Structure formats: C-alpha cells, structure tokens
Amino acid sequence: MNRLTAFVAAAAILFFLSMGGMSIQAGTEDEGPRILNLRCTQCHDLRRVENANKNRHQWENTVDRMRLIGSRISPDEKAVLIDYLVR
Ligand code: HEC
C-alpha cells in the first residue's frame, strides 16, 4: 500500500465513522415528529400544532390538557416532544 492509498483508506474510514455518528443524532432528532404523529393525530390534524406559537410553559399546559382529553403520550415522550416543539 503506498501512502496515497493509505491516506484514501483512512479518509474513507473517517468518513464512514462520521456518517455513523450523524445518523445516530438524526435518529434522536426524528423522535419528535414520530411522537407527534403517533400521539397527536387521532383527534385533529397537525395544523393545530403547526399553527400554534407557544413557549415551553404553554406547550406543557397544552400537552397536559391533551393527556386529560385522551392522548396516550408518556412523560418521557412529552419531554422529547416539547423539546421538539419549542425548537
Ligand atoms: C383525545 C383527542 C386528542 C388528542 C390525542 C390530542 N388532542 Fe389536541 N385537541 C383536542 C381537542 C378536542 C382540541 C380542541 C379543544 C381544546 O382546545 O381543548 C384540541 C386542541 C389542540 C390545540 C389547539 C388549542 C391550543 O391550546 O392551542 C393544540 C395546539 C393541540 N390540540 C395539540 C395537541 C398535541 C401536541 C397533541 C399530542 C400530544 C394532541 N393535541 C393530541 C383533542 C386531542
């Protein structure tokens, strides 16, 4: 293996490693939309959610109200969802 080949191989390995890291991050970022589609679309479409411009506190109240009405969102899912909604 000459030096150029070694360099290209190392660069390829680094590239794949960084791709792997990125896809793990993308996985957690996708949780927000997944939870939204799973827990918040049974009773109304997502336009209500998309049109709402709420801060964290207001979302806490809204999601708590949706739970009282019947959304089966768990506390963990609620935390992830609100992080996503206030971004
Ligand atoms: C069991 C049915 C049901 C589910 C599930 C549900 N909602 Fe609702 N949602 C309603 C009803 C009924 C209203 C209108 C009455 C009201 O506002 O209380 C509403 C209204 C809303 C509104 C507009 C009113 C406001 O306060 O801004 C938003 C935003 C909203 N929902 C978000 C959500 C989110 C986010 C979820 C998922 C965590 C969700 N909903 C899940 C029944 C539901």
Residues whose N, C-alpha, C, O or C-beta is under 5 A from the ligand:
A	BS01	HEC	R39 C40 Q42 C43 R48 V49 A52 T62 V63 M66 I69 G70 S71 I73
